[in-house]
Amino acid sequence: MDLAANKAIETTEATEATQLKAARLGEILSGLGRTLIAYSGGVDSAYLAYVAYKALGTNMLAVIADSPSLARTHLQDAIAFAQEQKIPLQVIQTLEMERAEYVRNDAGRCFHCKDELFQVMQRFAEERDFRSIAYGVNVDDQGDFRPGQAAAGKHNVAAPLLEAGLTKSDVRELARLAGLRVWDKPASACLSSRIEYGRPVTSEALSAVERGEDALHALGFKQVRVRHHGEIARIEIAREELERALALEMLAEFTRIFKALGFTYVALDTEGFRSGSMNALLGTDLPGNARLVKLRS
């Protein structure tokens, strides 16, 4: 048997394995009863909401939390996707910005954000007779620093994708096969994740990051992050787009945009875009002498 034939068999087997996981996911969701889905509009939560609606119908409700850390474009797109798929959706308000432990922005920030989210969702569930809450963590998320998972555990939030054994690539493949336009949507954490640990989260900083990323997208860049280091804006752009970003005219445009947003210095990160790059600072001395240690989940 030639190499191409072997590859075709491996692909078929992988697809069959993924489909078995998808079937298991449906069984898990059906067993949850009336369920709230923590929804952000990213591929994981979007696929979870889509399958939950298929499995539970009107016994599910997608819930998206609106706060200053959610970019307006992401909120609008998340609402649009739910409407396209006729998924029941509720926008709720969360108040993590009123929590001092969140605003101080240490290694536990994400825990306090998710703790707020799940507290609000629990109250919502009790008021409307929902039995379960679920969120879109997958197998691959277990290998990263994600304090939000500890908050999910604290509130007994179900993790159907994880329980079914689905990886990020599984979810993307299943979303593609289902014809969901979000299947290849770039990953995007909340705006607060762009602010360096130890520097307080403020509405002004979040706005500067959001406006900066919107400007980069308007220039045609697909995968970007604006990292806020006080006076310095550190721009991350996907490596396949870096050549265009490095043109002198484009660098001048970056300078113009980010100085207008209040930054004194503008830096283009030569390593390109990478998720969680701020986590490299964990365990080091940070602004305000904030020494950070990883949380134990």
N, C-alpha and C positions, 0 to 999 in steps of 0.2 A: 504494500500500500504506500502511495507517495505521500510527500509532506503535506500537500494541499488537502488530500483526503483525510489525513490524520487531524489536520486543523479543523476541518469541517465537522468531524465527529466530536472533537473537544468542544466546539462552539455549541453544537446541538445539545450535548450533555450539560453544558453550563446553563443553557437556556431552560432545559427541562428542570434542572435543580432550582433555578430561580422561580420557575412557575410553581413548583411544589411549595416554596417558601411563600409565594403569593397566596396560594390556596390556604396555607396555614394562617396567614395574616387575616384572611376573611373569617376563618373560624374563631380566631382570638377576638376580633371586633364584635362578632355576633354574640359572643359570650359576655361582653361587657355590659349589655343592656343600654339604657339611655345614657349617652356619652357626650361629654364636651371634648372637642379636639382643640388643643392649644395650637393655633394657626398663625403663621408668619408670612406665608406666601412663597417661602423657599420650596425647593423641590420635595424635600422630605415631608414637611407638614402639608404641602399641597396634595401630594400623592396619598398621604394618610387620610386626609379629609375626603378625598375623592373615593377611596375604597370604603371608608366608614359610611359615606352616604349610600354607596351601592349595597352595603351589608345591612345598614340600620334604617335607611330612609329618614323619615321625620323624627326618629328616635336619636338622631345625632344633631349637634350644632357646632359649627366651627366658630371659635372665639379668637379675635385678634385684639391685642392690647395696643391702644394708641397712647403714646407718650412722646416727649421731646427727643427720645433716643431712636425713634423710628422715622426714617426718611419719608417725606411725603410721597415721593415717587414709588417707594416700596409699598406704602399703604394703599395707594391708588391701584397699583398693579394687583395686589393681593385681593382687593375687593372685586376688581374686574374679573380675575380668574374664577372666583367663587360664583359670580353672576353667570359667567360663560357655562359653567358646569352645573348650574342650578343648585349649588351646595348652600344649605342654610347657613347664614353668617350673622354674627353679632359683634359689633365693635364696642369694646369696653375701655374705660379709662383706668390706668394704673398710676400710682403716685410714688414710684421709687425715688423721684427727685426730692421728695420730702423726707427721705431716710438719710440721716447723717452718715451711716455706715456705707451707704451706696455712693453718696457724693464724694466721700473721701478717697474713693477709687483705689483701694488696695486689692490684693489678690482675691478677696472675697466679693468683689463687686457683683459678679455674675450671679453668685448665690443669692445676694440680697434682692437683685432684680427678679429672679425666678421665684423667690420666696414671696415677694409682693404679688407677682402674677398668679401664682397658685392659690394664695390666700383669697384674692379677689374672685378667682374662678370657683373656689370652694363655696364661697358665700352665694355666688350666682347659681351654682348647682343645687344648693340646699333650697333656695327660694323657688326654683323651677322644677324641682323633683328629678334632677339628673342623678344617675347612680354612680357614674365613673368619670374620670378625667384622664385623657391620654395625650401624649406628646410624641414628637417625631425623632427621637434619638435612634440612631442605627448602630450596627456592630462597629463600624469604623470609628465612631465617636468615642469608643472606649479607650482608644490609644492616645487621646489628647487631654489637655488640662481643661476640664469643663466643670467648674464648681456648681453650675446650674443643675447638674445631675444629682447632687446632694440635696438640693432643694426639692427636686421631684421625689426623691426617696422619702424625705421628711413628710411630704403631703400624700404619700401613697399614690402617686400618679403613674398610670400604666404606660408601658413602653412597647407597644405592639410590634413595631418594626424590628426592634432589638429581640423581642421574644420569638419572632418568626425567623430570626437569623439573617435578616436582610442587611446587606452592605450598601454603601453609597452607590456603587456601580449597579447593584441589583435594582435599587430604587429608580435610578435614572433609566435603566433599560425597560423596566416595567412601565414607567411613565411614558416613555417613547412609544412602546407598543400600544398603550392606551390612547395615544394621540394627544397627550397633554402638552401644550406648548411650552410648559416650564421645564421639560425634561432636561434641557441643557442650560438652564438658568445658572449663572455664576453664583457661587456661595457668597453670602453677605451677612455678617454679624451686625449687631446693633451699632449705632454711631458712637456710643460710649466706649466701645472696644478700640476706637481709633485714638483715644486720649491716653498718653503714657501713664502707667501706674504711678500713683503717688501725687499726681496732679489732679486737683478737684474737678469733678464733672460739673460744668456750668452750661446753662442754656446758650450762652454766647459761644463757647467752644464747640458745642454740638452744631450750632447753626453754621459756624465757619467751616467745619468739616463737611456738612451736608452741601453747602453752596459750592465748596471746592470740588467735591466729587461730581456734582451736577454739571459743573463747568467742564470737567475732564470728559464726561460722557458726551456733552454737547460738541466737543472737539473730535468725537468719533472713537474714543478709547473705550473698550468694552470692559476689561477687568482692571479695576483701579482701587486703591485705598489712599486716603489722605490721613497720615499719622500726625497727630498734634503733639508737638514737643515744646509747648510754650511759644516762644518767639519763632520757632522753626516749624515749617510745614515740610514733612518728609513724604514725598510722593512715590507710591509704588504702582508700577504699571506692568502688566503681563510681559514676560520676556519676548514673546513673539511680536509685541508692539513697541518694544524699546527703541528699535532703530528709528522709527518715526519720531518718537519722543525726544531723541537726542539731537535732532536737527536744531541748529542755532535759532531759527525763527520760532520753533516750538518752545524752546527753553525761554526765550524772551516773553512768549505768551504766558507761560507758567508763572514767570516772575510778575508780570502785570496782574494776573488774576489773584495770586495769593497775597501780594502786598496790598491789594485793594481790600482783601478780607482781614487785614490787620496783622499779618505775619511780617516779621522783620527780615527773615532769611527763608529761602526756598531751596530745598534739596531734592534731587531725583535719586532715588535709591537704585544703585547699579545692580543689586541682586534681583530686582524686579518684584512683582507681586508674589506674596506668600501669606497664606492664612495664619493668623496667630503670631505674627512677627513680634508683637509687643510682649509676648510671653518670654522672649529671650531676656527680658529685664528682671524676671522673677528671681529673687534671691540675691539681688544686687542693691547697691545704694542708689536711691532714687530721689527726685525732688522732695524737699522737706524732710530729708533724712528718713524717709519711709522705707524701712527694711521689710521685704516681703518674703513670706514662706508659703509654699503650696498647702492648700487645705487638704485635710484627710477626709475622704468621702466615707 
